[in-house]
Amino acid sequence: MGTAAATRRPGDLRNYALVTAAYWADTIADGAIRLLVLFYFYEQGYTPLQLATVFVFYEVFGILTNLVGGFLAARFGLKTTLVMGLLTQTVALLMLGLAPDDWLVVGYVMAAQALSGIAKDLTKMSSKSAVKLVAGDQPGSLYRWVAILTGSKNALKGVGFFLGGLLLTVTSFQTAMLLLAALVFGTLLATVPFMSGSLGRADAKARFRQMFSNDRAVNLLAAARILLFASRDVWFVVGLPVFLRTVLGWSFWGVGTFMAFWVIGYGIVQASAPRLMSGRRAGHGAPDGRVAARLAFVLALFPAAIAIALGAGLDPTVVLIGGLILFGVVFALNSAVHSYLILAYADGDKVAMNVGFYYMANAGGRLLGTILSGLLYQWRGLEACLWVSAVFVLLAGAVSLLLPREPSA
């Protein structure tokens, strides 16, 4: 039998818990870095497009990391990629924390962000792939496990936004980075030595060309994922925080707190997706491609409605808070369905490669959204970002209509 369920060992649950703890720590640091870098450079007078440029390498190297990381995990085991991710994140944070002020220019920070993107995607791929060691191929069980992991990750990324705003308020940029480096490296020392084995079955015969999926369902889901995450980041990365800070006059603390609560709430909904959608599941107690398509079409209504309300001159604070809360609920459900489907479609013997390919597409969507967020906001403001978001979600729904009607491939 080639399934993960058939090869599961008693230590897999402990290993999974340790991997998840390491992933949580890295996620908190990643969220904090994003807000710290964004507002540090905003205070230096950078334009929205320049702010987006700072994060380009973060997303570009995320794409490359998922591609290469999936191969490395298949060849050497998930423990190797996890250690590589935590060490790389520590180096990235030290680069920013130990650098003198005159080193903190766009080129240098882009290089540090490239390392941070590598680190984040190595740890994410390791933890997401490890789900199948515990849950196996039972659709209902796999759906619950992946929803809990993904939801908790996003909730903790929100904690990271909150922490970033707090650190920028009470201490310097460099000191904040050193504190985050201590968090990540301390987690490495507290978790990795207690893991047994290589996490999953290392395959010395794995070949890099196998990273590119020849499975139609995986490829379609990857295309939908690109569009879904571009629809979020086209307003979330630059447009929204800069709008809150400059147009509405919110403080760093206020922006960080709002974004933190939005992402935490998003994570809670994502973790609760199996229970919230229990009356709408398709086959075997888990969702299929039709559910992903329906959620995408509903989701497209919200950025369009927010843009219309802002254009009509309604109170922007009420419109944004209310509209983005509703957007976050539906987006979280849609993302949870996607995160389940990739593991359901993945070949049990090539799960790390399939997950790596899928999250390469995820990073590609974030890259597209990041660039457009700065460009569109500088060109036409937040409303333009929201209209493009609606178009991306509609396209994601159209692609999702082509997904299989069974929960697993």
Secondary structure, DSSP 8 states (H G I E B T S, - for coil): --SHHHH--THHHHHHHHHHHHHHHHHHHHHHHHHHHHHHHHHTT--HHHHHHHTHHHHHHHHHHHHHHHHHHHHH-HHHHHHHHHHHHHHHHHHHHSS-GGG-SHHHHHHHHHHHHHHHHHHHHHHHHHHHHHHTT-HHHHHHHHHHHHHHHHHHHHHHHHHHHHHHHHS-HHHHHHHHHHHHHHHHHHHGGG--TTSS---TT--GGGGS---HHHHHHHHHHHHHHHHHHHHHTTHHHHHHHHTS---HHHHHHHHHHHHHHHHHHHHTHHHHTTTS--STTS--HHHHHHHHHHHTHHHHHHHHHHHTT--HHHHHHHHHHHHHHHHHHHHHHHHHHHHHHS-GGGHHHHHHHHHHHHHHHHHHHHHHHHHHHHHH-HHHHHHHHHHHHHHHHHHHTTS-SSS--
